């Protein structure tokens, strides 16, 4: 059972950094690409990404769903967007997107860093109740799927990249 620490995946998306940033920083669109997030909404009157803005997210894995309340930690237009989430019994993780111009569009790196460890007990629960034998591999696979779906949003249907 591998403990979580850091992981990242990168892909070149066929669109400009500003288009990619506009899509990923609109957290209400996260269910369009995330395999686990089924809803997101800004809280406390926020309507767009700003450091300190909070949003609610509902995740689902098989039959289990749970809410969390992430906080935006970085907004650097066309370069970086990040948020952290703390879940009771789930530790604290910061998720980030780094964007770099690339000749074919934008190099996007999606990463997470564990700021407060995910308790061993959660790994056991995920394994026994949900069949997740390797949380690191599960999250890694979800990040790959997410980048592929974001690529589809910004490339195949550019009108849907608008917010």
Secondary structure, 3 states (H helix, E strand, C coil): CCCCCEEEEEEEECCCHHHHHHHHCCHHHHHHCCCCEEEEEECCCCCCCCCCCEEEEEEEECCEEEEEEEEEEEEECCCEEEEEEEECCCEEEEEEEEEEEECCEEEEEEEEEEEECCCHHHHHHHHHHHCCCCHHHHHHHHHHHHHHHHHHHHHCCHHHHCC
